[in-house]
Amino acid sequence: MAHPKRKTSKQRRDKRRTHYKATAPTVAICSNCGATVRYHRVCPECGYYKGKLAIEKTVSA
């Protein structure tokens, strides 16, 4: 059985174990207020999802 000649560093080991590529999340435009929203999520600005009110947002002055 073969033995390693040198110790594999933690950084090199962890780099080898990654099987994904970091990408920016896809965003859409809210049909109610026009803010940018991640797909399949409630709008953080107005609380609407698919044209319906999902979360009641309070207006703070």
Sine and cosine of phi, psi and omega as CSV:
sin_phi,cos_phi,sin_psi,cos_psi,sin_omega,cos_omega
0.00,0.00,0.67,-0.74,-0.05,-1.00
-0.97,0.23,0.55,-0.84,0.03,-1.00
-0.87,-0.49,0.57,-0.82,0.01,-1.00
-0.94,0.35,0.65,-0.76,0.00,-1.00
-0.97,0.24,-0.57,0.82,0.02,-1.00
-0.71,-0.70,0.42,-0.91,0.03,-1.00
-0.94,0.34,0.70,-0.71,0.07,-1.00
-0.99,0.14,0.79,-0.61,-0.05,-1.00
-0.94,0.35,0.37,-0.93,0.00,-1.00
-0.88,0.47,-0.63,0.78,-0.01,-1.00
-0.90,0.43,-0.70,0.71,0.00,-1.00
-0.91,0.41,-0.66,0.75,0.03,-1.00
-0.88,0.48,-0.73,0.69,-0.04,-1.00
-0.93,0.36,-0.56,0.83,0.05,-1.00
-0.89,0.45,-0.63,0.78,-0.02,-1.00
-0.92,0.39,-0.52,0.86,-0.09,-1.00
-0.99,0.13,-0.12,0.99,0.01,-1.00
-0.99,0.15,0.72,-0.70,0.01,-1.00
-0.77,-0.64,0.64,0.77,0.03,-1.00
-0.57,-0.82,0.28,-0.96,0.10,-1.00
-0.85,-0.53,0.75,-0.66,-0.01,-1.00
-0.94,0.34,0.82,-0.57,0.03,-1.00
-0.76,-0.65,0.44,-0.90,0.04,-1.00
-0.96,0.29,0.60,-0.80,0.00,-1.00
-0.92,0.39,0.54,-0.84,0.01,-1.00
-0.97,0.24,0.73,-0.68,-0.03,-1.00
-0.88,-0.48,0.45,-0.89,0.06,-1.00
-0.81,-0.59,0.06,-1.00,0.04,-1.00
-0.95,-0.30,0.76,-0.65,0.00,-1.00
-0.90,0.44,0.75,-0.66,-0.02,-1.00
-0.96,0.28,-0.32,0.95,-0.04,-1.00
-1.00,0.01,-0.78,0.63,-0.09,-1.00
-0.91,-0.41,-0.24,0.97,0.03,-1.00
1.00,0.03,0.11,0.99,0.02,-1.00
-0.98,0.21,0.38,-0.93,0.05,-1.00
-0.99,0.17,0.73,-0.68,-0.09,-1.00
-0.71,-0.71,0.59,-0.81,0.13,-0.99
-0.94,0.33,0.53,-0.85,-0.02,-1.00
-0.86,0.51,0.59,-0.80,0.08,-1.00
0.88,0.48,0.56,0.83,0.03,-1.00
-0.68,-0.74,0.43,-0.90,0.03,-1.00
-0.94,0.34,0.61,-0.79,0.02,-1.00
-0.91,0.41,0.81,-0.58,-0.01,-1.00
-0.95,0.32,-0.34,0.94,-0.04,-1.00
-0.99,0.14,-0.76,0.65,-0.11,-0.99
-0.92,-0.39,-0.29,0.96,0.04,-1.00
1.00,0.06,0.24,0.97,-0.01,-1.00
-1.00,-0.10,0.49,-0.87,0.09,-1.00
-0.59,-0.80,0.84,-0.55,-0.04,-1.00
0.81,0.59,0.65,0.76,0.06,-1.00
0.98,0.19,0.06,1.00,0.00,-1.00
-0.86,-0.52,0.53,-0.85,0.04,-1.00
-0.95,0.32,0.87,-0.49,-0.04,-1.00
-0.97,-0.26,-0.63,0.78,-0.01,-1.00
-0.76,-0.65,0.76,-0.66,0.05,-1.00
-0.97,0.26,0.89,-0.47,0.01,-1.00
-0.99,-0.13,0.69,-0.73,0.05,-1.00
-0.99,-0.12,0.61,-0.79,0.00,-1.00
-1.00,-0.09,0.86,-0.52,0.02,-1.00
-0.96,-0.26,0.66,-0.75,-0.06,-1.00
-0.99,-0.12,0.00,0.00,0.00,0.00
